[in-house]
Amino acid sequence: MVGEAGDGISAISEYDRLTPDIVLMDITMPQMEGIEAAEKIVRNHPSARIVMVSSVGYQENIVAALQRGARHFVQKPVKPEVLYEVIKYVMRDETTTAKSAERECSQCEWT
């Protein structure tokens, strides 16, 4: 099942409704930023797998997203093969962290 949300508030309600296997979420969204939405989703669903995909690749945004529950971060524009590897990695491991993902995902782009 696939869902789509145009803002952070809708992302939370869509997650609650669909409970997807993985979420690709932007940081910059109307009504509620993606980092805050990710935090709320993870608070209610600790096993949620959220990958932040954003053109806003400032170190503080990456750290904030990962501290609030995102499992990984990729910067736009994303190469399809990189996104594939990130998704494969996040889906494989329930306890993914940014540092272990960085070591294992040699094709991933980090800023």
N, C-alpha and C positions, 0 to 999 in steps of 0.2 A: 504494500500500500504506500502511496506517495502523497504528501501534502505540501502545501505552500502557504507561506504567511508573508505579508508585506510589512509587518511591523513587529516589534518585540512582544506586545500584548497578545497579538494574534498567534505568535509563535508558541507562547505558553499554552494557550487554549488548544491549539492544534496538536501540540505534544500530548496534552492530557487526553485528547480525543483519539489520537491514532497510536500513541506509544510506538514511534518508529524505532527501527534498529539503529539508525544513525541520523544525525542532524548536521547539515551544513548551514552555518549561520554567519551573516555579516555582522560586523561591529556597528556600523553606521546604519541605523534604522529609525524611522519616525516613531513617535509616542514613547518608546522605551528602547534604549540602546541594546545591542546584542549581548554585551557582557552582562548586563543586569538581567536580561531575559534568561541567559544561560544559567546564571546563578540561581534564579528562581526555579527553573526546570530541575536542576540537579538537587536542589533542596527537597523538592517533592518526589523526585525520581533519582535516587543516588546512582543507579546503574546507567543513567542516560549517557550516551556517547555523542558528544558535541564537538564538531570540528569548526573552528572559527576560520572563515575565508574572507579576507579583507584586504583592501588596498592601503589601509591605515596600519602599516607595519611597524609603528613605533614600539620600541622595547617595552615601554610602560604598558601599552595596550596588550602586548603579547603576555607579559607577566600577569597582568590583571585578569585576562581571560583564563589563563591556566590556573591561577589561584582560586578562581571562582567556579571551577569545575569543567572547563573545556578540556578535552583530551589531547587536542593538537591544534596547531595554528598553521595556516598556509597563506601566503601573500599572493594577491592578484597581480598580474595575470597568472593563472595557474596552468601549468602544462598538464594535459590529461593524464599522462603517465605518472606524474608526481601525485596528483590527486588520487589516482588508482592505488598507488602504493600506500598513501596515508590512510585511505579508507580500509584497505586490506589489513593494515597494521592495527588500526583502532578496533576493527571488528574481531580480530584474532585474540586480543588481550583485554580482559576485564579491568586490569590494573595499569593501563597505559599511563605513563607520565611523559612530560615533554622531554626530559633528559634521556630516558630510555628510547623514546621514539627518535630522537635526534641521532643516537648511536646506530639504531637499526635501519633507519630510512636514509640511506646514503644519497638518494636522488632528491630528497626534500630540500627546499630552499628555505634557509633561515636568515633572518635579518638581525 
